[in-house]
Every structure is written in C-alpha cells, then in structure tokens.
Amino acid sequence: MPIMKQLTVALENKPAQLSKLSAALSRARINIVALTVLDSVEASLVRLVPDNAATAKRLIKKLNLPCTAKRVLVYKMSAGSGTMARATRRLAKAGINVDYVYGSEPAGEGHGLIVFGVKDPKKAEAILKGE
C-alpha cells in the first residue's frame, strides 16, 4: 500500500488532448498506475498516478501543460464485496476525511487499486495496514 505522487493536469476540453498526453508518457516509458478525468465545459482535469512522477512532471511541463503534484495513498484492494466499506469505515473511525477517491474493481481473483486523496496519506496508510 504505497504512498505515491499523483499529478493533476489541466487539458483543453477538445479531441486528442488526452491521447497526446498519454502518447507522450508512453514514449517516455512511463506507466500510468491509476487515472481519472473530471470534465467541465472548457477544460478537463486529469488526475494520474504515474510510476515515475518526477520524470512525468518534467515531461508534462515541457508540453506546456499546467501540472500540480500531491501525495496520495494507493490501496491494493482484494476481490470481493465489502472491501471499500471496510476501508472507508476504518478511515472514518480514525477521523480521516476522504476528499476524493478513484480506482478499479479487481478482475476475477486479482487486485484492484483505490486511490485515496486525503490530507495525511501516511496516517491513512497506517490505519489501513493489515486490511
């Protein structure tokens, strides 16, 4: 359950913008561990967790795209119902507010990833250890 850097990138809301960003990351051999896109009329906010945040951020800056970085908790989730409920219940009992969350349900017997945007990822990590 690592704490990783999430990059938030503002993209103009028009065709091919996400394609250009992901192609540039791919050419640099940067893997996207997790991704979500929030849209609005004028722009989309792309939140992504790359496997190499420092290199990804430099690349995004070279593309002249606004980019910010934040530490997030990347939680490995096992298959089966109730995993999210147990995790969020433990965080709530510890008084940790979840500002946002995104992720994927595991396929079959595999593991999915849940990205928690919280004020103190280290504290959230300690709470969820052993889950």
Secondary structure, 3 states (H helix, E strand, C coil): CCEEEEEEEEEECCCCHHHHHHHHHHHCCCCEEEEEEEECCCEEEEEEEECCHHHHHHHHHHCCCCEEEEEEEEEEEECCCCHHHHHHHHHHHCCCCCCEEEECCCCCCCEEEEEEECCCHHHHHHHHCCC
